[in-house]
Amino acid sequence: YVLTQPPSVSVAPGKTARITCGGNNIGSKSVHWNQQKPGQAPVVVIYYNSDRPSGIPERFSGSNSGNTATLTISRVEAGDGADYYCQVWDSNNDLVVFGGGTKLTVL
Amino acid sequence: QVQLVQSGAEVKKPGASVKVSCEASGFTFTAYYMHWVRQAPGQGLEWLGWINPYSGGTDSAQNLQGRVSMTRDTSISTAFMELSSLRSDDTAVYYCARGREEGAFDIWGQGTMVTVSS
């Protein structure tokens, strides 16, 4: 199962960033999103398509339908600049699959 | 406080083995699967496998089967990942992560750098 993310997304501070994750009928799966800043371990920002772990700002939201899942970051701040990875469970092969990652640049 | 603390950086020669530990605290170790993920320098995340700390059952990525072994010691709430026959392309940061349903992770360890070099 293959997850496809754009390599990079750029956004101005205060605007909205949308990072997509494409996969065959991904809407039938639960999609999870991880944020990774340089030199740091990943941090989960969204799991089960749209649930936010405690401590994650409400500016982070997620949606999933059809062949595309989307991570939306509203009112983007400089500190949101990071790599973002989507993740699903491939039940046909019993394994975790990651997207290739998207580098979010805050202009 | 719920956390996963991993062992320190390792430097190994090609052909050797490395064993990375992941100590859990703040939660019931046997109640959650533990996954292992690695990240080569400048690359994305690659899933390696999981262990069920309660039963000891494991599963791993097909491309690593035969070289990776995941174990646990419930008496010290610690999971281990051992990779054998190391090659230069095994150079990466290795992470453990606590698993939830449907392939979700909710906590990551801080990572362990493994360098394979002659």
Chai-1 contact restraints between the chains, C-beta under 6 A:
chainA,res_idxA,chainB,res_idxB,connection_type,confidence,min_distance_angstrom,max_distance_angstrom,comment,restraint_id
A,S30,B,E102,contact,1.0,0.0,6.0,A-B,restraint_1
A,H32,B,A104,contact,1.0,0.0,6.0,A-B,restraint_2
A,A41,B,W108,contact,1.0,0.0,6.0,A-B,restraint_3
A,A41,B,Q110,contact,1.0,0.0,6.0,A-B,restraint_4
A,A41,B,G111,contact,1.0,0.0,6.0,A-B,restraint_5
A,P42,B,W108,contact,1.0,0.0,6.0,A-B,restraint_6
A,V44,B,D106,contact,1.0,0.0,6.0,A-B,restraint_7
A,Y47,B,A104,contact,1.0,0.0,6.0,A-B,restraint_8
A,Y85,B,L45,contact,1.0,0.0,6.0,A-B,restraint_9
A,W89,B,E102,contact,1.0,0.0,6.0,A-B,restraint_10
A,W89,B,G103,contact,1.0,0.0,6.0,A-B,restraint_11
A,D94,B,D59,contact,1.0,0.0,6.0,A-B,restraint_12
A,V96,B,W47,contact,1.0,0.0,6.0,A-B,restraint_13
A,V96,B,G103,contact,1.0,0.0,6.0,A-B,restraint_14
A,F98,B,L45,contact,1.0,0.0,6.0,A-B,restraint_15
A,G100,B,G44,contact,1.0,0.0,6.0,A-B,restraint_16
A,G101,B,G44,contact,1.0,0.0,6.0,A-B,restraint_17
